[in-house]
């Protein structure tokens, strides 16, 4: 008798050619129409499933897990996993995995794109041109801040932060950083001689400050009015990390008052329903959470999530297991 395969939910639309290899291990339920499941729908879709591949849009908590006794693995294609309650996962013997490393370079590229666009006012200038307002050139026409030779500050010096720092070599920048723990001397050297400083010094000295730290209850509102008040009035703030790390209302007020020169934001509190007052500001560059969005990288993220669920189907430990304590349960 042929044994039936375990069931797997792929909760968002993904590259079908990448997913094809899953058919050897699982009976798949796809969502190629890319409908965003409500918590109730997600619960219903997960009934009887051994696993799920998802993105940051799937919120996994105790209330959900207690109703899913067959679930063994939740595998996000993202590196960030603030949508998973890891303690609840362990409690309900569910392995949680993410997709680290594969997006470091692409995300670092994008941090630079946002920093450069913000410092040199690219979006603002383009909107001006598109609106037909370009009548004459002027000496102070869209003057911005230099990147080369400036001081790059990085809050959160994990693998993405270090990839951002390495790029500073080509622009002759000085790099300073703050992180929960200091990097080793070798890592600092490789990160363009990054210098560890306390958070206050980082805020005071950075010409361009990039946020690259993971979101958690500890990093919630790491940047509020108090931190913005310490920054140079000529500085820019770039967030490619997560909404919630910045208090968006405080940032809006600082930008309105020109407390800092500008912000480049790929992530927002309550995205995709971000604060509408951002739209009225000229000194922001706004993008819809696309820092890792190159086709090659998005495919690599999906492949990493696939490798994690296949490991579980084979009875192996998934390579990117986040809650290792689940193995002792
Ligand atoms: C990540 O991988 O965490 C990106 O932000 C996409 O969600």
Boltz pocket constraint, residues with backbone or C-beta under 6 A from the ligand:
constraints:
  - pocket:
      binder: B
      contacts: [[A, 56], [A, 77], [A, 78], [A, 79], [A, 80], [A, 81], [A, 99], [A, 103], [A, 240], [A, 241], [A, 289], [A, 292]]
      max_distance: 6.0
